[in-house]
Amino acid sequence: MANSSGSSLQHPRRSLGNRHRSQAKKFLALAQSTPKISVQNLKWAEQSARQAVLHDFTHEENWRLLAEIKTLAEDELGLRAVLEDLFAVLGRDPEHLQQLAEVNMLEHGFSLLSASLTADPLDPEYWAQLISSDFLDELENRFFHLDLSDPRANVLFGRRLERVRTIDEELFIRLVRKLLAQRPFNHEAWIELGHLHEKRHEYDEAWFCYDQAQTHFPQINSRDKFRTRMEKRLDSHDSTWAKPDNNSRVRFLKRMEVLALKVATSTVSDEKIESEAEVNLGDEEENIRTLLENGEYSSAFFLARRLVTSGEEWAATYLAQAQEHLTDST
């Protein structure tokens, strides 16, 4: 179900989702219009409901309708798959459903799905209404245990963090770094974070963000445009600007490498980075292999890129492998 619900679609298409949901409701009404439920109409209703979720995973009614149809069809396995897919969008570990292995999904599945949506609204505006000081503390503690590698989860939490940014910039920066660590191809988020650092006169951090954005989407030239802005800005003050040195870039990539792990801490100290940088290259190669084998593709990507940046050309092969895995999951 995780794949069938459209992990390849990153940005919701509300109009298409609404259209398919409307069709699903019509077929569902037809299926229920006779004393004996029409199996064929129910199948068509399910197909349309699945398309609604595919095109707009942020509309809660699409999920509820699909779950309702699965329940009417007495498709317990299918209903469990819908819950697993929703958990992936919410950044939760689908394996948590194993704790509900003995639960009768046909009896309780719809209620479980509805309760999840009530506690964790997909609409960022409704979600923002839950924000309080305690809520933000809990969010930060929970955020670094979420799996945000699903493109839909990345989009969902990206929109949520836009609301956090207006309240607490420091928290936004800490959380969006984790978001980007797990989906480094999100060039739009890199640019937004770069703009924030630039506004705060944190120019090295801005450079790193624009560099990542241009690396993953060369057509936008965000790094080159930033360099031009900096040269004009500093030349007017009889000063010069230079991009961060290689050691600074290596430290940045190491920080992202650690944050990219499925479970990471909110802060990565320079001391920790320096101490871990002492491992020999043989260990680093083994680390990359282990990360790739464990599905930690984002962390492997940043590790391989750090090594390539340090002049270790042999790591380019692993960098390409990590990029391929990340691309396949988009």
C-alpha positions in Angstrom: 0.0 0.0 0.0 2.9 2.4 0.8 3.9 2.4 -2.8 0.4 2.2 -4.3 -0.6 5.4 -2.5 1.9 7.4 -4.4 5.1 7.9 -2.5 6.3 9.2 -5.9 4.0 12.1 -5.7 5.5 14.8 -3.5 3.1 17.7 -3.8 -0.6 17.1 -3.2 -3.0 17.9 -6.1 -6.2 18.9 -4.3 -8.4 19.3 -7.3 -7.6 15.8 -8.6 -8.1 14.4 -5.1 -11.5 16.0 -4.8 -12.6 14.7 -8.1 -11.6 11.1 -7.3 -13.2 11.4 -3.8 -16.4 12.6 -5.4 -16.4 9.6 -7.8 -15.7 7.2 -5.0 -18.7 8.5 -3.0 -21.0 8.1 -6.0 -19.9 4.5 -6.5 -20.1 3.8 -2.8 -23.7 5.2 -2.8 -24.6 2.9 -5.7 -23.0 -0.1 -4.0 -25.2 0.6 -0.9 -28.4 1.3 -2.9 -29.4 -2.3 -3.1 -30.2 -4.8 -0.3 -27.1 -6.7 -1.2 -24.0 -4.5 -1.6 -22.8 -4.4 -5.2 -19.3 -5.8 -5.3 -18.4 -4.2 -8.6 -19.5 -0.8 -7.5 -17.6 -1.2 -4.3 -14.5 -2.1 -6.3 -14.9 1.0 -8.4 -15.4 3.0 -5.2 -12.2 1.6 -3.8 -10.2 2.4 -7.0 -11.4 6.0 -7.0 -10.7 6.4 -3.2 -7.2 5.1 -3.7 -6.7 7.6 -6.5 -7.9 10.4 -4.1 -5.3 9.4 -1.6 -2.7 9.2 -4.3 -3.3 12.7 -5.6 -3.9 14.4 -2.2 -2.6 12.6 0.9 -3.2 15.7 3.0 -7.0 15.6 2.8 -8.2 13.5 5.8 -11.5 12.6 4.1 -9.7 10.7 1.4 -8.2 8.4 4.0 -11.4 8.0 5.9 -13.4 7.2 2.8 -10.8 4.6 1.7 -10.9 3.0 5.2 -14.7 3.0 5.2 -14.7 1.2 1.8 -12.1 -1.3 3.0 -14.3 -2.0 6.0 -17.4 -2.6 4.0 -15.5 -4.9 1.7 -14.4 -6.8 4.7 -10.8 -6.4 3.6 -8.9 -6.6 6.9 -5.5 -6.9 5.3 -6.2 -3.9 3.0 -7.4 -1.8 5.9 -4.2 -2.6 7.9 -2.2 -1.6 4.8 -4.1 1.8 4.7 -3.1 2.4 8.3 0.5 1.4 7.6 0.5 3.9 4.7 -1.0 6.7 6.9 1.7 6.0 9.5 4.4 6.4 6.9 2.9 9.8 5.9 2.9 10.8 9.6 6.5 9.7 10.0 5.7 6.9 12.3 7.2 3.4 12.2 4.6 1.1 10.5 6.1 -1.7 12.6 4.2 -0.2 15.5 1.1 -1.7 14.0 2.5 -5.1 15.0 1.5 -4.1 18.5 -2.1 -4.3 17.2 -1.7 -7.7 15.5 -4.4 -9.2 17.6 -6.8 -6.3 17.1 -9.8 -7.0 14.8 -9.2 -4.4 12.1 -12.7 -4.7 10.6 -14.1 -3.7 14.0 -11.6 -1.1 15.2 -9.5 -0.1 12.1 -11.6 2.8 11.1 -11.6 4.2 14.6 -7.9 3.8 14.9 -7.4 5.7 11.7 -9.8 8.5 12.7 -8.1 8.8 16.1 -4.7 9.1 14.5 -6.0 11.9 12.2 -7.6 13.7 15.1 -4.4 13.6 17.2 -2.1 14.4 14.3 -4.1 16.5 11.7 -2.9 16.4 8.1 -4.1 19.9 7.4 -1.2 22.2 8.5 -3.7 24.9 9.5 -5.5 22.6 11.9 -2.2 21.2 13.1 -1.0 24.8 13.9 -4.0 25.3 16.2 -2.5 22.7 18.5 0.7 24.7 19.0 1.6 25.7 22.5 4.9 25.9 24.4 4.4 22.4 25.7 3.4 21.2 22.2 6.6 22.5 20.7 8.7 20.9 23.4 7.0 17.6 22.7 7.4 18.1 19.0 11.2 18.6 19.3 11.6 15.5 21.5 9.5 13.4 19.1 10.8 14.9 15.8 14.2 13.2 16.0 12.5 9.8 16.3 10.4 10.2 13.2 11.1 8.5 9.9 10.7 11.4 7.4 12.3 9.6 4.5 8.9 9.1 2.8 8.5 12.0 0.3 5.0 12.6 1.6 6.1 12.8 5.2 8.8 15.3 4.1 6.2 17.5 2.4 3.8 17.3 5.3 6.3 18.2 8.0 7.8 20.8 5.7 4.5 22.6 5.7 4.1 22.1 9.4 7.5 23.6 10.1 6.5 26.7 8.1 4.1 27.4 10.9 6.8 26.8 13.5 9.1 29.2 11.8 6.8 32.1 12.6 6.9 31.3 16.3 10.5 30.0 17.0 13.2 30.4 14.4 15.8 28.5 16.4 13.5 25.5 16.7 12.6 25.7 13.1 16.3 25.6 12.1 17.0 22.5 14.3 14.0 20.6 13.0 14.3 21.5 9.3 17.9 20.3 9.3 16.6 16.9 10.4 14.0 17.1 7.7 16.6 17.9 5.0 19.0 15.3 6.3 16.5 12.6 5.6 15.5 14.0 2.2 18.5 15.9 0.9 16.9 16.4 -2.6 14.4 18.9 -1.2 16.0 21.9 -2.9 13.1 24.2 -2.1 13.6 23.7 1.6 17.3 24.1 1.3 16.7 27.5 -0.4 14.2 28.6 2.3 16.7 27.7 5.0 19.4 29.5 3.1 17.3 32.6 2.9 16.7 32.5 6.7 20.5 32.1 7.4 21.3 34.9 5.0 18.7 37.2 6.7 20.4 36.4 10.0 23.8 37.2 8.5 24.9 33.6 9.0 26.6 33.6 5.7 28.5 30.3 5.9 25.4 28.4 6.8 23.5 30.1 4.0 26.3 29.1 1.6 26.0 25.4 2.7 22.2 25.5 2.1 22.5 27.1 -1.3 25.3 24.7 -2.3 23.1 21.7 -1.4 20.2 23.2 -3.4 22.2 23.8 -6.5 23.9 20.4 -6.2 20.6 18.7 -6.3 18.9 21.1 -8.7 21.6 22.8 -10.8 19.2 24.8 -12.9 18.3 27.2 -10.1 21.9 28.6 -9.6 21.1 29.5 -5.9 24.7 29.2 -4.8 26.0 31.3 -7.7 23.4 34.0 -7.1 24.3 34.1 -3.4 27.9 34.5 -4.3 27.1 37.5 -6.5 24.9 39.1 -3.8 27.7 38.7 -1.3 30.3 40.2 -3.6 28.2 43.2 -4.3 27.2 43.6 -0.7 30.8 43.4 0.7 32.5 45.3 -2.1 30.4 48.3 -1.2 32.1 48.1 2.3 35.6 47.7 0.9 35.6 44.1 2.0 35.8 40.7 0.4 34.0 37.5 1.0 35.2 33.9 0.5 33.1 30.8 0.6 33.6 28.5 3.6 36.9 26.5 3.6 36.9 22.8 2.9 37.2 21.9 6.6 34.0 23.8 7.4 32.2 22.0 4.6 33.4 18.7 5.9 32.0 19.5 9.3 28.7 20.5 7.8 28.4 17.3 5.9 29.3 15.3 9.0 26.6 17.1 10.9 24.1 16.2 8.2 25.3 12.6 8.1 24.6 12.2 11.8 21.2 13.9 11.6 20.2 11.7 8.6 20.2 8.6 10.8 16.6 7.5 11.4 17.1 8.2 15.1 19.3 11.2 15.8 19.8 13.8 18.5 18.8 17.4 17.9 22.3 18.8 18.3 25.7 17.5 17.0 28.6 19.1 18.7 31.8 20.1 17.0 33.7 18.0 19.5 31.7 14.9 18.5 32.3 15.7 14.8 36.1 16.1 15.4 36.4 12.9 17.4 34.5 10.8 14.9 36.6 12.2 12.1 39.6 10.4 13.4 38.5 7.0 12.2 40.6 5.5 9.4 39.4 5.3 5.8 38.9 1.5 6.0 36.4 2.1 8.8 34.7 4.8 6.8 34.2 2.4 3.8 32.8 -0.2 6.1 30.5 2.5 7.6 29.1 3.4 4.2 28.5 -0.3 3.4 26.7 -0.8 6.6 24.5 2.3 6.1 23.6 1.2 2.6 22.7 -2.3 3.8 20.6 -0.9 6.6 18.7 1.4 4.3 20.2 4.6 5.8 20.7 6.0 2.3 20.6 9.7 3.3 23.3 9.2 5.9 25.4 7.2 3.5 25.0 10.0 0.9 26.3 12.6 3.3 29.2 10.4 4.4 30.2 9.6 0.9 30.0 13.2 -0.2 32.1 14.2 2.8 34.8 11.8 1.8 34.7 12.9 -1.8 34.9 16.5 -0.6 38.0 15.5 1.4 39.6 14.1 -1.8 38.8 10.4 -1.4 37.8 9.7 -5.0 37.0 6.0 -4.2 33.9 7.1 -2.3 32.4 8.5 -5.5 31.0 5.0 -6.3 29.2 4.8 -3.0 28.0 8.4 -3.4 26.4 7.3 -6.7 24.8 4.2 -5.1 23.3 6.3 -2.3 22.0 8.9 -4.8 20.4 6.1 -6.8 18.6 4.7 -3.8 17.4 8.1 -2.8 16.1 8.8 -6.3 14.4 5.4 -6.5 12.5 6.3 -3.3 11.1 9.6 -4.6 
